[in-house]
Amino acid sequence: MPAKSISNIANFEPFEIHSVQWILQNKIRQTKHVKRFSNYHLLWIRKGTGVHYIDTARYDIKNNTLFCIFPGQIHVLNLFKDTEGYLISFDTDFLEMAHNEFFPIFHHNQFVAQQPFSKISICHTKEEEIAQILDSMSLEFQNFYLLRKEVLRNYLKIFLIKIARHIDRPANDSGIIKTNRYLKKFFDLLHQNFKKVKSVSEYAGMMAVSATYLNEVIKSATGFPVSYHIQQHVIIEAKRQALFTDLSMKEIAYGLGFDDITHFSKYFKGFAGQNFTEYRKKATEEFHAS
C-alpha cells in the first residue's frame, strides 16, 4: 500500500464554477484522497448530505451551507448523490483583490475567531437570491461570449458582497478596510514563512514596524497576539501532517523547523492539549469512521 501523502495540486484555472452534479459525475470525490489547493474554493450546498473535512475539522453537510476553503488548506469531500449546489474556484489575481475594498473585509474576518470561516449557514430567505447569482455565473462560464472574464469577475464580486452582508460585516468602514489590508500583509507573510520564522520581532522587521506595534494591531483586530497566530499555524499544519500523511513525528517536526524533537513534542502538547501520538490515533480513527 502506498504511503499517505498530501498532494500539492494547482490544477484549477484562475476561475471555475461547477455544479455539484458535475463534480459527482466527474468523480471529484476525495474521500481518502487528500489534496491541498492553491486557489480559494467556495462550496455552496443548496440541499443534500455528505461529509466534508476542511483541514482536521469534520463537517456534516446540511442544506443551505457555504463552505470556504482558503489556499493551503486540506480539502476532503464526500458527497452523496442527492446533493445539489455549486463549487467555485478562483485565485487572487482573478478577483484583483488588491484593487477592491469589499473583499479585505471578508478576508480579514477569517482570523477574528482564531481560524478561517469554514462554514456559513445561509438564511433560507436568501436561498433564491444566491441561486440566481450562481446560476447566471455558471451559464456565463459555460459560454465564451465577449468580455466573459469581466462578467464572471463581476458575478463573483456580487456573490462575495452578498455573503459579506449576510454575515453582518461593515463594508463601509474605511478604518476597518485599512486594518484589513495591514492584516492581510501580516497573514500572507505568516503563511509563507511560519515553518522557518517563529519570532514576533522577525515578522515586525519584515513589515518595517516595531514588535510592540505589530502586536497591538493584530491583537486589537483579532483578539490574539502575533505569537498565538504563529503557534496556531504551526499546530494546524502539524495536525494536517499527522492525520493525512504517514510521516513520523520526527519528520514532521523537522519539516516545521524544529531541530529538537523533544521541543516539538512539548510544543505540540502545550498548544494542542494532548501529545502527538494520542492526537494522531484519535483523529485517524474518527476520520476513517466518517
N, C-alpha and C positions, 0 to 999 in steps of 0.2 A: 504494500500500500504506500503510495507516495506521501511524503511529509506534507503536513498542512503549511500553507503559506498565505500571505496576503499579496494579491496581485495589484500592482500599481498600474491601473488601466486608465487611459485617457482616450477611449475610443468613441467619444461623443463629439459631434460637431459643435461649433460655437453656440448654436441654438437648435433644440429639437423638442417636439411635443408629440407624444404618442398616447393613444387610448390604452387603458388597462387591458382591454381585449386584444389589442395588438401585441402587448407585452406577453400575454399568456400564449398567444398563437406563435410567437417567435421565440418562446421558451426562455425569455429573460427572467428566469425564476431561479433565485440564487441560493436556495437552501443548501447549506454545507459548501457553498462555493463563494468564497469571500473576495470582495473587490474593494479597492479604495479609489474613488473617483476624484478627478481634479476639478470637475465642474460643480456648480450648485445644482441640486435636484429638489424639485417640489413635487410631491406625490399627493394628489387630491383624490381621496376615496369618497365617491358620492354615495355608494352603497356597496355592501359586501362584507366578506370575512377573510381572515388570514392572520398571519403573524409577521411582524416587522421588527428587526433588530437594527438599531442605529447605535454604532459602537457596541457597548455591552448592555445597553438598555433594551428590554423587550417590551413591545407594544402589541396589544391585541387590536386588530384593525376593526374600526367601527364606522358607521355611516357618517358622512359629512365631517371628515377629518382631513386636515392638511399636515403632511409630514415634511419637515425641512431638513435636508441633508446638506451640510456645508462641505467645502473642499477639504479633503484629507480624512473625512470620517469614513468608518466602515459601514457598509450598507448591505444587509442581508434580508431578502424579501421572499415571502411565501404567500402567494395569493391563491384564493380558491376561485372556481370557475364563475361563480355568481357575482364577482366583483366588477364594479364599474367606476370609471374615473379617468384621470389623466396623469401622466408623468411628464414634467417639464425639466429640461436640462439646459443650462446656459452658463457661459463663462463671464468673467468680469468685463472683458473687452466688448462683448456683445451688448451689454447693458450700458456701457460707458458710465460706470458708477461714479467715477471721479468728477463728472460734469453734472451730476444730478444731486439734488438736496434731499429728496424724499427717501432714497434708499439707505443712506447712512443711518437714518432713524431706525429703520428695520434692522440694519446690520448691527448697530450698537447694542440693541436690547438683547441680542443673543448672549451678552455677557452679564447682564444685570442679575440674573438668577443662577449664577455660577456656571451654567452650561448653556449652549445654544438652544433657542426654541426648537424642539424636536417635533412637538405635536401641538397643533392648534385646532380646537373644536370650532367648526363653523356653524353659526346660528342658522337654524332651519329657514328663517325668513330671507337669508342671503343666498340660499342654495341656487335658485333660478338665476340670479344675477351672476354668480360665479360660473354657472354652467354656460350661460350665454357668451361670456367673455372667452372661456376656454374652447367652446365650440367654434367660435369665429377664428380664434387663434389657430386651431387645428386645421380648419378649412384653408386658411391662408398658407399654412405650412405645406399643405399637400399640393398646392399650385405654385406656379412660377410667374406670377404677374409682375408688372413693372413696380419697382420700389418695394418688392416683397420684404426685404430685410428691414426696411424702415417701418413698415406696417407691423411686422412681428415684434420689433423692439417696442413700439408704442403700445401694442396689446399687453406685452409683458409689464411695462411700466404701470399701465392702468390696473392690471391684476395685483401688482405689489402694493400700489397705493390703497386699493380696496382692502387688502389684508392688513396693511398698517393701520388703517382706520378701524378695522374690525377689532384690533387689539388695543384700541384707545391710546395710540401714541401721538403726542402733539407735534404734528408735521410742520407747524408754522413757527416753531420756536427757534430763532436764529442762534441763540446761545447754545441750545442742545445740539444743533447742527454742527456748530464749531467744535463742541466737545466730541461729537461722534467722529469727526474727521481725525481728531487727535487720537481717540481710542483706536480707530481703525489702523492708524500707523503703528501704534504700540503692539496691537494684537497680530498684525501682519509680521512684525519683527519677531515677536514671540513664537509664532507658528513656524517661522523659518529657522529659528536658532535655539529652541528650547533644549534640544539634545546636547548642545555644547555649552550654551550660555545659561547660567542659573543665578546670576548675580543681578540685583536691582541696579547697582551702580553701572554695570555694563550696558544695560538697556537704556538707562538715563543718558549715558555717553553717546549711544547711537542716535539719540533724539536731541542731543545738544541741550539738555536741561539737567538740573540737579536731581539727585535721587529723591530728595525730600519733596520737590515739586511734582515729580512723576508720581510718587505715592499719593500725594494729595489729590491729584486729578483722577487717577484710577480709582482710588477708594471712594471719592465723592460720587463718581458716576456708577460704580458697580457694587459698592458696599464692602469690597475686599481690597487689600493692599496688593501691590505688584507681586510680592513673594508668594501669595496664595495662588495667583493665576499661573505662575511658573510651576509651582508644585502640582497644580491640577493638570496642566498639560503633560507633565512627566507621568503622573499616575494614570491618567486616561490612556496614554499610549502604552504604558506597561500592561494595563488590563487588556487592551486590544491584542497585544502580542501574546499574553498569557492564554486568552480564550481562542484566538484564531490561528495560532501557529504552534509548531512543535519545538520551538526554540527553548533551550534551557534557561533557567533563571540567570545563570552566568552570562549567556549570550545576550539576553535581553538587557541586562544591567550594562554590559559594555556598549551595546548599541545606543543606550541612552546617556552615555558619557560617564558612567561610574566605573572607576578602576578597581574599587574595593567592593566585592560582592556583599560583604557584611554590612557596609554602609548602605548599599542599595536595599538590602533586606530590612534594615531598621527604618529606612526612609519610607519604603512601601507600607510597612505595617503601621507606621506613625500616621500616615495620611489616608490609608485605605481601611484601617480599622481591623485588619486581620493579616496574617502572614501570607506570603506569596503562594505557597503550596496549598494552603486552605482555600484561598480565593480561586485559584485555577481549578481545583477539584470541584468545588461547589458550582462555579459559573459554567463549567463544561457540562456537568450533569444537567443543569437547568436548560442549557442551550439544546442539548440532544433530546431532551424530553419535550421540547416545544414543537 
